[in-house]
Each structure stands twice: as C-alpha cells, then as structure tokens.
Amino acid sequence: MQTAPSEPPQKSPQPETREALNELAAEIASAAGWIPAIEAEIGKVIVGQRYLIRRLLIGLLADGHVLLEGVPGLAKTMTIKALADSVHGIFRRIQFTPDLLPSDIIGTLIYNQQTQEYLTKKGPIFANLILADEINRAPAKVQSALLEAMQERQVTLADTSVPLEDPFWVLATQNPIEQEGVYALPEAQLDRFSMMLRVGYPAAEHERQMLKARPEDHPVERRVSPEDVARLRVFIRDTVFVDDNLIDYIVRLGRATRHPAEIGRPELAEFLLAGISPRSYQHLLALARVTAFMHGRTYVRPADVKAVFADAARHRITRSIRAQAENVDADHLLEEILRAVPIP
C-alpha cells in the first residue's frame, strides 16, 4: 500500500541552526535568481510551452543532454535558439543531413606541406551549446561521432583526444513521423540523452497569440554565462540532499522496467524487451535534485523522482512487437510501473 511521502522532521532550531538555515535559504534564492529571468527572455519569442521551457532548464542544470521529439512547426528549434541566446556562451547549430560526415562535426587534421605538420581544424562541436537539428536525418557514422563527445566530453582526432568546452550541452530535435531519409537513433546514443521531451501542439489561445506576436520586436537578451551555469550545477549537487530511501526507490523503478514481475506486474513483461540502464539512474537522480531545487527545497521528495521519471526513461525502454502492434505507449508502461512501485 502506498503511503504519503514523509516530510523531514520539523524541529525548533537553535539560534545558530536557524541562522544557518536562513543563510542557506538566502543562498538558494540568490543562486536561482537568474532562472525566472531566462524563462522571461524565452517567453518573449515563445508563446506557451512553459512545460518545455522548464524541462529544458532542468536538463541544463542537471548537466544532461536533451532530445526533443515533435512534428515540424512546433517551435522546437526556436525555443532552443532562444535559450541559447539567453546564455552568454558559444552556440553552434548543426543541421543534420544524410550526406553529413563525422569530420563535419568533430573536425579533422590538415597536413601543412610547408611546416610538414598536421594542424587541428576543430569542428562545430567545440561549443558550449550544440543544437543538433533533425538528428535522425544523419547516418550511423555521424551519430556515432557524437557518442564520445556526449559521454566523455571529448573527441578523438587521429591519435589525440581533445577536450570539449565546459559546460558542454547537446540539444537535439527529431521528427517522429517522417520516414524517408531518416535513420533511427541507436540505443547506445539514446542512452546518452538524460531526457526525451515530447513536444505537442499548443492550446488554441496560444496559437492566436502567436499570430499576433512579433518576436523581432523583442530580442532575447543574454542573462547568464556558462560559468554561472557550471557553478549552479555544483551548488545543486552539493546542497540538495537525497535520502538513501530515495536512492533505493530509483533503483526499484529502474529494475521494474527490466523485471516487472518483481513488483507484481508480470503481464508487463510481454510489452517490454529491455529496461533502462544503470546510467539512467544517475541522470534520474540529477534531474530529481534540480526539480527539488526548482521548488525551493534542499531535499528530494519521491514526487520529484516521479515528475521526471517518464522524461528520463521513455526513450530508454524497448517495447515488444506486441506493444507496438497494440499501440501501447512507452509513457503508459512507465505510468503503470510508477503505480506499482511503493513510494518510500
């Protein structure tokens, strides 16, 4: 039987404890001060999509790459571009096409006949924020070139490993309905994305506002530097507490995607071929920490884990042929798992 999440014990702090708590609260408020400013800047050119904007910021602060999936015309690229404009860093947009080569992304070595030396020509991946537009249009060789960059934050040119910028963040978009000239992302690359966000159609009122809006009259201003993002990531990691019970909860959720019989739902095994990886636990934990921080807390609740579980897992589970034939969505399977796993 599920029980309500327990709150940290509330005690009357001693004066020095109360002072420390007040200082911590002030530090959190100061650290998170630029988050509403970025949301306001993006809101100048993007009408609605508040859920998408907030999820992108969670991914940014959790140091995780994000994959956006949606049909054309939903402002996926524009939203990412607005976010990039609000961050004072190096931004590169790569339009993925079937004729793209790995060297077009990571760079190559050029031989100089005069000096008889090889010169390193860096590709567009050497930036703080990468927009990989229509990533599923590129062939496997190009997609595999991103694997090392997304995981190890470095690329290998010949026999030399070259570190990437810090912070380094990949935001990719893909069209779920297009079939021609499209290459499905391999599971190994999907697992490098900490979140996959599904972008849906806006509400009717928001569509009316889009027709009236003139984004060119409201340019996005830069509000934060890459160094600020890096410092806030470390602050969240070191400040937001995660109880051991929540660690166990994340592990139980992950194992339930691989062995649903352990949570009393053996029938789900007919719809699941593979569950989420141990790497996804780290992503889920980081996302839950940032979610708690966004709510002004220094501790993670089970609700924070549940809020980001589908975003962190929907692209990592592999559905069976039966699930695809019966149109059983990944989100539905994950929701059933959330219901079956007891809340600590």
C-alpha positions in Angstrom: 0.0 0.0 0.0 1.4 3.4 -1.0 1.9 5.9 1.8 2.3 9.7 1.6 5.9 10.9 1.3 7.3 11.8 4.7 8.5 15.3 5.4 11.8 15.9 7.1 11.3 16.3 10.8 10.5 19.8 11.9 12.3 20.9 15.0 12.7 24.2 16.7 16.2 25.1 15.6 18.7 26.6 17.9 19.7 30.2 17.1 22.9 29.1 15.3 20.9 26.5 13.4 18.2 29.0 12.5 20.9 31.4 11.3 22.5 28.7 9.2 19.1 27.8 7.7 18.4 31.4 6.8 21.8 31.8 5.2 21.2 28.6 3.2 17.7 29.8 2.1 19.2 33.2 1.0 22.0 31.4 -0.9 19.4 29.2 -2.7 17.3 32.2 -3.6 20.4 34.0 -4.9 21.6 31.0 -6.9 18.2 30.5 -8.6 17.7 34.2 -9.2 18.5 34.1 -12.9 16.2 31.2 -13.7 13.0 33.3 -13.9 14.9 35.9 -16.0 15.8 33.2 -18.6 12.2 32.0 -18.6 11.1 35.6 -19.2 13.5 36.0 -22.1 12.4 32.8 -23.8 8.8 33.9 -23.3 9.5 37.0 -25.4 9.6 34.8 -28.6 7.9 31.5 -27.4 4.2 31.6 -26.6 3.1 28.9 -24.2 5.3 25.8 -23.9 6.0 26.6 -20.2 6.4 22.8 -19.5 9.0 22.5 -22.3 10.9 25.6 -21.2 11.1 24.5 -17.6 12.2 20.9 -18.6 15.0 22.4 -20.7 16.2 24.4 -17.8 16.1 21.2 -15.6 18.2 19.4 -18.2 20.6 22.3 -18.4 21.2 22.4 -14.6 21.3 18.6 -14.3 24.2 18.5 -16.9 22.2 16.2 -19.2 21.7 16.3 -22.9 18.1 16.6 -24.1 16.3 15.1 -27.1 13.1 16.9 -28.3 10.6 14.9 -30.4 7.7 16.5 -32.3 6.3 17.2 -35.7 7.6 20.2 -37.6 6.4 23.7 -36.8 6.1 23.4 -33.0 9.0 25.9 -32.3 11.4 23.3 -31.1 14.4 24.9 -32.8 13.2 28.4 -32.0 12.9 27.5 -28.3 16.4 26.1 -28.2 17.7 29.1 -30.1 16.1 31.5 -27.6 17.6 29.5 -24.7 21.0 29.7 -26.3 20.6 33.5 -26.9 20.0 33.9 -23.1 23.2 32.1 -22.2 26.4 34.1 -22.9 28.3 31.1 -24.4 29.4 29.6 -27.6 26.4 28.3 -29.6 26.5 26.2 -32.7 23.7 24.9 -34.8 24.3 21.7 -36.9 21.7 20.8 -39.5 21.9 17.1 -39.8 21.5 15.7 -43.4 22.1 12.3 -45.0 25.3 13.4 -46.6 26.9 14.7 -43.4 30.3 13.3 -42.5 31.8 12.8 -39.0 34.6 15.2 -39.8 31.9 17.9 -40.5 31.0 17.7 -36.8 34.2 16.9 -34.8 36.8 18.4 -37.2 39.8 16.8 -38.8 43.6 17.1 -39.2 45.0 19.0 -42.1 48.6 18.4 -43.3 50.7 21.6 -43.8 53.3 20.9 -46.5 55.3 23.9 -45.6 55.8 23.0 -42.0 55.3 19.3 -42.5 53.0 19.2 -39.6 49.4 18.3 -39.0 47.1 21.1 -37.9 43.9 20.5 -36.0 40.8 22.0 -37.5 38.1 21.9 -34.9 34.5 21.3 -35.9 31.3 23.0 -34.7 31.0 20.6 -31.8 33.6 22.7 -29.9 31.0 24.9 -28.3 29.0 25.3 -25.0 25.6 24.6 -26.5 25.0 22.4 -29.6 21.7 22.3 -31.5 21.6 19.1 -33.4 18.7 19.8 -35.6 16.9 16.8 -37.1 19.5 14.5 -35.7 17.7 11.4 -37.1 18.5 12.5 -40.6 22.2 11.7 -40.2 23.6 8.3 -40.9 25.0 6.0 -38.3 28.7 7.1 -38.7 27.8 10.7 -37.9 25.6 9.7 -35.0 28.3 7.5 -33.6 30.7 10.5 -33.7 28.6 12.1 -31.0 28.8 9.2 -28.6 32.3 10.0 -27.2 31.5 13.7 -27.1 28.2 13.3 -25.2 29.6 10.9 -22.7 33.3 11.7 -22.2 33.1 15.4 -23.2 36.0 14.9 -25.6 36.6 13.9 -29.2 39.4 11.9 -30.8 41.2 13.3 -33.8 43.7 10.7 -35.1 45.7 9.7 -32.0 44.9 12.8 -29.9 42.0 13.2 -27.5 40.8 16.8 -27.5 38.6 18.0 -24.6 35.4 19.9 -25.4 34.2 23.2 -23.9 32.9 23.3 -20.3 30.0 23.3 -19.9 29.0 21.2 -23.0 25.4 20.6 -23.7 23.6 18.9 -26.7 20.0 19.7 -27.5 18.7 17.6 -30.4 15.4 17.6 -32.3 13.8 14.8 -34.3 10.6 14.2 -36.3 8.7 11.1 -35.1 6.5 10.7 -38.2 8.9 11.3 -41.1 10.1 8.1 -42.8 12.2 9.0 -45.9 15.8 9.9 -45.4 15.6 9.2 -41.6 17.9 6.9 -39.6 16.6 5.7 -36.2 19.0 6.7 -33.4 20.8 3.6 -32.0 20.1 2.6 -28.4 23.6 3.5 -27.3 23.2 7.1 -28.4 19.6 7.4 -27.0 21.1 6.3 -23.6 23.4 9.4 -23.7 20.3 11.7 -23.5 19.2 12.3 -20.0 15.7 13.3 -21.1 13.5 12.9 -24.2 10.7 15.5 -24.3 7.7 15.2 -26.5 6.5 18.5 -27.8 2.8 18.7 -28.6 0.5 21.2 -30.2 -0.1 24.4 -28.3 -3.5 25.5 -27.0 -5.9 27.5 -29.2 -5.4 30.6 -27.2 -1.6 30.3 -27.6 -1.9 29.8 -31.3 -3.9 33.1 -31.5 -1.2 34.9 -29.6 1.4 33.5 -32.0 -0.4 35.1 -34.9 -0.4 38.5 -33.1 3.2 38.3 -31.8 6.2 39.9 -33.4 9.3 38.2 -32.0 11.6 40.6 -33.9 10.4 43.4 -31.7 11.5 41.7 -28.6 15.1 40.3 -29.0 16.3 37.9 -26.4 19.0 39.3 -24.1 21.8 37.4 -22.5 21.2 36.8 -18.8 23.7 34.2 -17.7 27.2 33.0 -18.5 28.4 29.4 -18.9 30.4 29.8 -15.7 27.2 30.7 -13.8 25.6 27.5 -15.1 28.6 25.4 -14.1 28.6 26.9 -10.6 24.9 26.4 -10.1 25.3 22.8 -11.1 27.9 22.2 -8.5 25.8 24.1 -5.9 22.7 21.9 -6.6 24.8 18.7 -6.4 26.4 19.6 -3.1 23.4 21.2 -1.4 20.3 19.2 -2.3 20.1 16.2 0.0 18.9 12.7 -1.2 17.9 10.2 1.4 19.0 6.5 1.0 15.3 5.5 0.7 15.1 7.6 -2.4 18.2 6.0 -3.8 16.5 2.6 -3.3 13.3 4.0 -4.9 15.2 4.9 -8.0 16.8 1.5 -8.2 13.5 -0.2 -7.7 11.9 1.8 -10.5 14.8 1.0 -12.8 14.8 -2.7 -12.1 11.0 -2.8 -12.5 11.4 -1.8 -16.2 13.6 -4.9 -16.6 11.8 -7.3 -14.3 8.2 -6.2 -13.8 7.4 -9.5 -12.1 9.3 -8.2 -9.0 6.6 -5.5 -8.5 3.7 -7.9 -9.0 3.1 -6.9 -12.7 4.4 -9.9 -14.7 2.0 -9.1 -17.5 4.1 -6.0 -18.4 7.0 -8.3 -19.4 5.0 -9.1 -22.6 5.3 -5.4 -23.6 8.9 -4.8 -22.6 12.0 -6.2 -24.3 14.6 -4.1 -22.4 14.5 -1.7 -19.5 16.5 1.3 -18.5 20.3 1.2 -17.9 22.2 1.9 -14.7 23.5 5.1 -16.4 19.9 6.4 -16.4 19.8 6.1 -12.6 22.5 8.9 -12.4 20.5 11.0 -14.8 17.3 10.5 -12.9 18.9 11.4 -9.6 20.4 14.6 -11.1 17.1 15.6 -12.6 15.3 14.9 -9.3 17.8 17.1 -7.5 17.2 20.0 -9.9 13.4 19.6 -9.7 13.6 19.8 -5.9 15.8 22.9 -6.2 13.3 24.5 -8.6 10.7 24.2 -5.9 13.0 25.9 -3.4 13.9 22.8 -1.4 17.2 21.4 -0.2 16.0 17.8 -0.2 14.4 15.5 -2.8 10.9 14.1 -2.4 9.5 11.0 -4.1 7.3 13.4 -6.1 10.4 14.9 -7.6 11.5 11.5 -8.9 8.1 10.7 -10.2 7.9 14.0 -12.0 10.9 13.4 -14.2 10.8 9.6 -14.4 8.9 9.4 -17.8 11.1 12.1 -19.4 14.3 10.2 -18.3 13.0 6.7 -19.3 10.7 6.8 -22.3 13.5 6.7 -24.8 15.4 4.0 -22.9 12.9 1.2 -22.7 12.4 -1.1 -25.7 8.8 -2.1 -26.4 8.0 -5.5 -27.8 6.3 -6.1 -31.1 3.1 -6.8 -29.3 3.3 -3.4 -27.6 3.8 -1.7 -30.9 1.0 -3.6 -32.6 -1.4 -2.8 -29.8 -0.2 0.8 -29.7 0.8 0.5 -26.0 2.8 3.7 -25.5 6.0 3.9 -23.5 4.5 6.5 -21.2 1.6 4.2 -20.4 4.0 1.4 -19.4 6.1 3.8 -17.2 2.9 5.1 -15.5 1.9 1.5 -14.7 5.4 0.9 -13.2 5.1 4.1 -11.1 1.8 2.9 -9.7 3.2 -0.5 -8.8 6.4 0.5 -7.1 5.8 1.5 -3.4 6.7 5.1 -2.5 9.2 5.3 0.4 
